[in-house]
Amino acid sequence: MNLLTIFLGIIGPWQIAIVVALVLLLFGGRKIPELMRGLGTGIKEFKDATKNDDEDTTDKVEDKK
């Protein structure tokens, strides 16, 4: 058994339901869409920054040739 199988075996549908219920209790139903929107924006900005960094690196390598 590898480590991934052990972790995936621990997390079941009941555990996921409990986590979702706790998130709803902590943040409330109205706050969750705002949190998800912020998470999506953060992921998009990270991807854009990574893409721009890759393009900058490629430009620098091409300039050296």
RAWO-V127555 format. One record per pair of residues at least 24 apart in sequence whose ideal C-beta (glycine too) atoms are under 10 Angstrom apart, sorted by the first residue. I is the first residue (numbers start at 0). J is the second residue. Records with the same first field share a line. If there is no record, write none. Layout:
# RAWO-V127555
I = J / J
This chain:
# RAWO-V127555
none
